[in-house]
Amino acid sequence: MYAIIKTGGKQYQVAAGDQLMVEKLEGKVGDSVELLEVLLVADGEKITVGRPVVEGAKVTATITEQGRHRKIRVFKKKRRKGYRLTKGHRQQYTALKVSDITM
């Protein structure tokens, strides 16, 4: 059994026991999170597609880590003008362990 969920503006395919990193969610390590935006649920040969979401379906997950990705450097330059700009960015993420998919 697997499901397609939407969180943080992205879509993920998850199954029970999967670990994934998503955009930052509120909560502490060890907290349980319910993801209600389930777009598709597949159970063997039976596939349920939502319009836009599957009614009554939810994915339960546990927060295993709250962290930040490695730094990305952003460099801008205009030739012959002496303009140079360097910025850095570290995106925050939440690591989840999927425990259950229910319909």
C-alpha positions as CSV (number, residue, x, y, z in Angstrom):
1,M,0.0,0.0,0.0
2,Y,1.3,3.5,-0.9
3,A,0.0,7.0,-1.1
4,I,0.8,10.3,-2.8
5,I,0.8,13.2,-0.4
6,K,1.2,16.9,-0.8
7,T,3.1,19.0,1.7
8,G,5.1,22.2,1.4
9,G,4.1,22.7,-2.2
10,K,5.6,19.3,-3.3
11,Q,4.3,15.8,-3.8
12,Y,5.8,12.6,-2.3
13,Q,5.1,8.9,-2.8
14,V,5.1,7.2,0.6
15,A,4.5,3.8,2.1
16,A,4.4,2.6,5.7
17,G,8.0,2.6,7.1
18,D,9.4,5.1,4.7
19,Q,11.6,8.0,5.8
20,L,11.5,11.3,4.0
21,M,12.6,14.9,4.3
22,V,9.9,17.6,3.7
23,E,9.7,21.4,4.1
24,K,9.7,22.4,7.7
25,L,6.6,21.4,9.8
26,E,5.8,22.7,13.3
27,G,6.5,20.2,16.1
28,K,9.2,18.6,18.2
29,V,11.2,15.4,17.6
30,G,9.0,12.5,18.6
31,D,5.7,14.2,17.9
32,S,3.1,12.6,15.7
33,V,1.9,14.4,12.5
34,E,-1.2,13.7,10.4
35,L,-0.9,14.6,6.7
36,L,-4.4,15.1,5.4
37,E,-3.7,16.2,1.8
38,V,-3.7,12.7,0.3
39,L,-4.0,12.8,-3.5
40,L,-3.9,9.1,-4.3
41,V,-4.1,5.8,-2.3
42,A,-3.1,2.5,-3.9
43,D,-3.8,-0.8,-2.2
44,G,-2.8,-3.6,-4.4
45,E,-5.0,-3.5,-7.5
46,K,-7.4,-0.9,-6.0
47,I,-6.4,2.7,-6.7
48,T,-8.3,5.6,-5.3
49,V,-7.7,9.0,-6.9
50,G,-8.9,12.2,-5.1
51,R,-10.5,15.2,-6.7
52,P,-8.4,17.0,-5.5
53,V,-7.9,14.9,-2.3
54,V,-9.1,11.5,-1.1
55,E,-11.9,12.0,1.4
56,G,-11.2,10.5,4.8
57,A,-7.6,9.4,3.9
58,K,-4.7,10.4,6.1
59,V,-1.1,9.5,6.5
60,T,0.3,9.4,10.1
61,A,4.0,10.1,10.6
62,T,6.5,10.7,13.4
63,I,9.0,13.6,13.4
64,T,12.5,12.1,13.6
65,E,14.6,15.3,13.0
66,Q,14.3,19.0,12.6
67,G,17.3,20.4,10.8
68,R,18.8,22.6,8.1
69,H,20.2,21.5,4.7
70,R,23.8,22.4,3.7
71,K,24.5,26.0,2.6
72,I,23.8,27.1,-0.9
73,R,25.9,30.0,-2.2
74,V,24.2,32.6,-4.4
75,F,26.7,34.8,-6.4
76,K,25.7,37.8,-8.5
77,K,28.1,39.8,-10.7
78,K,27.9,42.5,-13.4
79,R,30.9,42.7,-15.6
80,R,33.0,45.9,-15.7
81,K,30.9,47.5,-13.0
82,G,32.6,46.3,-9.9
83,Y,29.3,44.8,-8.6
84,R,29.7,41.5,-6.8
85,L,27.3,40.0,-4.3
86,T,27.5,36.7,-2.4
87,K,24.7,35.4,-0.3
88,G,24.1,32.1,1.5
89,H,20.9,30.1,2.2
90,R,20.2,27.1,4.4
91,Q,16.7,25.6,3.9
92,Q,15.0,24.2,7.0
93,Y,13.5,20.7,6.8
94,T,11.6,18.1,8.9
95,A,12.5,14.4,8.6
96,L,9.5,12.1,8.9
97,K,9.0,8.4,9.4
98,V,5.7,7.2,8.0
99,S,3.9,4.9,10.3
100,D,0.4,4.4,8.9
101,I,-1.8,5.1,5.8
102,T,-5.6,5.0,6.5
103,M,-8.6,5.5,4.3
